[in-house]
Amino acid sequence: MAAQLKEINVLIISEDIVFSSILRRFIRKHFDYVVLRQCDTIACVKSLSLPEIIDVVLLDDVLMGTATHEVVNFLRYIKKVVAPVFYFSHSGFEEEKALQQGANYFVSKPFDPDDAVKKIKSVLQKRSYVK
């Protein structure tokens, strides 16, 4: 019998409704117990009351009002988020910046949502999120 993941808490940061909807659908397909939280503005990110349990952050490069890779820095150093951060972008130039700011993984757009969520699941299993 395959091991089941415990409830995971996912933070999606994006103002792109299509991006968020696709990720939500595939996350629910791959995880039995999931709590999804969405931030679609930099103000929402800044107002997060942490330490809130966040197991993984999915950060889209579409967020008005800031350079999105700087959101990674804000999450890491101001909000003290230790969860893995997956950074999604069209720009390979953003990859280096995002990783330097503290993102753990870079996902190049366009991407296969099924493959991306399988990678997220694999990372969480390696971090002992298995019952």
C-alpha positions as CSV (number, residue, x, y, z in Angstrom):
1,M,0.0,0.0,0.0
2,A,1.4,3.4,-1.0
3,A,2.2,5.9,1.8
4,Q,-0.3,8.8,2.1
5,L,0.8,12.4,2.7
6,K,-0.6,14.2,5.7
7,E,-2.6,17.4,5.2
8,I,-0.4,19.9,3.3
9,N,-0.7,23.6,3.3
10,V,-0.1,25.2,0.0
11,L,0.4,29.0,-0.6
12,I,-0.2,30.1,-4.2
13,I,1.0,33.6,-5.0
14,S,-0.2,34.8,-8.4
15,E,-2.7,37.3,-9.8
16,D,-3.2,35.0,-12.9
17,I,-6.5,33.3,-12.3
18,V,-5.9,30.6,-15.0
19,F,-2.5,29.7,-13.5
20,S,-3.9,29.4,-10.0
21,S,-7.0,27.4,-11.2
22,I,-4.8,24.9,-13.0
23,L,-2.5,24.4,-10.1
24,R,-5.4,24.0,-7.7
25,R,-7.0,21.4,-9.8
26,F,-3.8,19.3,-10.2
27,I,-2.9,19.7,-6.5
28,R,-6.3,18.3,-5.5
29,K,-5.8,15.5,-8.0
30,H,-2.5,14.4,-6.4
31,F,-3.1,15.1,-2.7
32,D,-5.9,13.7,-0.5
33,Y,-5.7,16.4,2.2
34,V,-4.8,19.9,1.1
35,V,-5.4,23.4,2.4
36,L,-5.0,26.0,-0.4
37,R,-4.3,29.6,0.3
38,Q,-4.1,32.3,-2.4
39,C,-2.5,35.7,-2.5
40,D,-3.0,37.7,-5.6
41,T,-1.4,41.0,-4.5
42,I,1.8,42.1,-2.8
43,A,-0.4,43.6,-0.1
44,C,-1.8,40.1,0.6
45,V,1.7,38.7,0.9
46,K,2.8,41.4,3.2
47,S,-0.3,40.9,5.4
48,L,0.3,37.2,5.9
49,S,0.3,36.4,9.6
50,L,3.2,34.0,10.0
51,P,4.3,31.7,11.4
52,E,1.4,30.1,9.7
53,I,1.8,26.6,8.6
54,I,3.0,26.6,5.0
55,D,4.4,23.4,3.6
56,V,5.1,24.7,0.1
57,V,4.9,28.0,-1.8
58,L,4.0,28.2,-5.5
59,L,5.1,31.6,-6.7
60,D,4.1,32.9,-10.2
61,D,6.1,35.6,-11.9
62,V,2.9,37.5,-12.5
63,L,2.4,39.9,-9.5
64,M,2.0,43.6,-10.0
65,G,3.7,46.1,-7.8
66,T,7.0,44.3,-7.2
67,A,9.7,42.3,-8.9
68,T,8.4,38.8,-8.1
69,H,11.8,37.4,-7.2
70,E,11.9,39.9,-4.4
71,V,8.8,38.3,-3.0
72,V,11.0,35.2,-2.3
73,N,13.4,37.4,-0.4
74,F,10.5,38.9,1.6
75,L,9.1,35.5,2.4
76,R,12.4,34.1,3.5
77,Y,13.9,37.0,5.5
78,I,11.0,39.1,6.7
79,K,8.3,36.4,7.1
80,K,10.8,33.6,8.0
81,V,9.1,31.0,5.6
82,V,11.2,27.9,5.5
83,A,9.0,25.8,3.2
84,P,10.2,25.0,-0.3
85,V,9.5,27.7,-2.9
86,F,8.7,26.8,-6.5
87,Y,9.1,29.8,-8.8
88,F,7.3,29.7,-12.1
89,S,8.4,32.0,-14.9
90,H,8.7,32.4,-18.7
91,S,12.1,34.1,-18.2
92,G,15.3,32.1,-17.7
93,F,16.8,35.5,-16.6
94,E,14.5,35.3,-13.6
95,E,15.7,31.9,-12.6
96,E,19.1,33.1,-11.3
97,K,17.5,36.0,-9.4
98,A,14.8,33.8,-7.9
99,L,17.3,31.1,-6.8
100,Q,19.6,33.8,-5.3
101,Q,16.7,35.3,-3.3
102,G,15.9,31.9,-1.8
103,A,13.6,29.9,-4.2
104,N,14.4,26.2,-4.1
105,Y,13.0,25.3,-7.5
106,F,12.5,27.0,-10.9
107,V,9.7,25.9,-13.2
108,S,9.9,27.2,-16.7
109,K,6.7,28.2,-18.4
110,P,4.9,26.8,-20.2
111,F,4.9,23.7,-18.0
112,D,3.1,20.5,-17.7
113,P,1.0,20.9,-14.5
114,D,0.8,17.2,-13.8
115,D,4.6,17.0,-13.9
116,A,5.0,20.1,-11.8
117,V,2.7,18.8,-9.1
118,K,4.4,15.4,-9.2
119,K,7.7,17.2,-8.5
120,I,6.1,19.1,-5.6
121,K,4.8,15.8,-4.2
122,S,8.2,14.2,-4.5
123,V,9.9,17.2,-2.7
124,L,7.3,17.0,0.1
125,Q,7.8,13.2,0.5
126,K,11.6,13.7,0.8
127,R,11.0,16.3,3.5
128,S,9.1,13.7,5.6
129,Y,5.6,14.8,4.9
130,V,4.6,11.1,4.8
131,K,2.5,9.4,7.4
